[in-house]
């Protein structure tokens, strides 16, 4: 550094001496690089500031940053070590125009000229603005702003948790608003620093602590608030650690940070964003005056609805009191009895008609059966006579025996199918004078002559009386005047 302050003539003399020494004495590569670095240090007494566009950017796992700075005509390699890179709040990327401050040296292993950057700032846009934009884009891609993750705010909270500075105007506005709108809710304050180097970590830790204590303290909503300020003053609410803490909380969080035009990363992640701390308190609790007015309105509507319903019930009760069902409770029972009698009578008539129809069908079938049997018997006798005649011609005695057996079998079959077999079992058949069979008492009248066929003969009699139960009184008409029964056997 002393040499850099020498007069121009002295510098030139020393440079000439160096050239003479190079010409007369060979150097190693290391010595040459060291001499070049010394020359660079002598030339650039203090750090240089270089404007250029970042290209070939790479962040090593060690935390060191490697990139190139270029303009339209030249390019220089640059490196920024982890200790200096930790102070950058945004992420470097290709294409950014920056102002890099540092020292110029030759990297000995490669003999390459490098700019060792110690401080870097953006050109055209502020560091905080680009950091805000980059973090917002990254968190949005990860879904931290997605509406499906937003939790609903409890309408009637039991307690409200507030995270803010204990000395600012925000806490006073919040407490005043909560007391005015919903004094039933308790308020728990967790004081934190809202700006400064360690403010973000303190805010994130306060969110986690209040969220884990929410169940035991009956906290239904958390308000994260801060008064207005510049972007630098509000930066603690733009840190990723705060955004992650808000997203992980199970308790609904309302943010009221800055003024209406201020937006922070915390606002995008929170379940509800309010324009100011006062607005956050208004969102967190209902207005008791509005609730009171609504209760009065609903109470009036309920009273009117009940009055209308009571009037309708009284009217229906009056109509019911005038009804026959209450004045004469047995009226419906008498109607039911009468209907039952009518149904019973109709059922009996239907059953009688069915019975008569079945008897007619049976008689008709019996007649057809008797006619068929007689006809078949006649045919059988004719064939028997024919066969007997033929058999007599061929073998009279033998064929006669066979025919007799067949005739006897047919006679037995005919006898078993005849109605006379039924009569022999103790039944009888009663006919009118014209041969019609008597089926009901309505088929005869007093004085009607009837004929009753039994197993061993027929009985002729006259009807003297009929009864509903079906008993028939026979009058003796054997031929004498005394009315004795006449039997024709």
Secondary structure by P-SEA (a helix, b strand, c coil): cccccccaaaaaaaaaaaaaaaaaccccaaaaaaaaaaaaaaaaccbbbbbbbbcccccccccbbbbbbbcccbbbbbbbcccccccccccccccbbbbbbbbbbbcccccbbbbbccbbbbccccaaaaaaaaaaaaaaaaccccccccccccccccbbbbbcccccaaaaaaaaaaaaccccbbbbbbcccccccaaaaaaaaaaaaaaaacccccccbbbbbbcccccccccccccaaaaaaaaacccbbbbbccccccccccccccccccccaaaaaaaacccaaaaaaaaaaaaaaaaaaaaaaaaaaaaaaaaaaacccccccaaaaaaaaaaaaaaaaaaaaaaaaaaaaaaaaaaaaaaaaaaaaaaaaaaaaaaaaaaaaaaaacccaaaaaaaaaaaaaaaaaaaaacaaaaaaaccccccccccccccccccccccbbbbbbcccbbbbbbbccccccbbbbbbbccccccccccccc
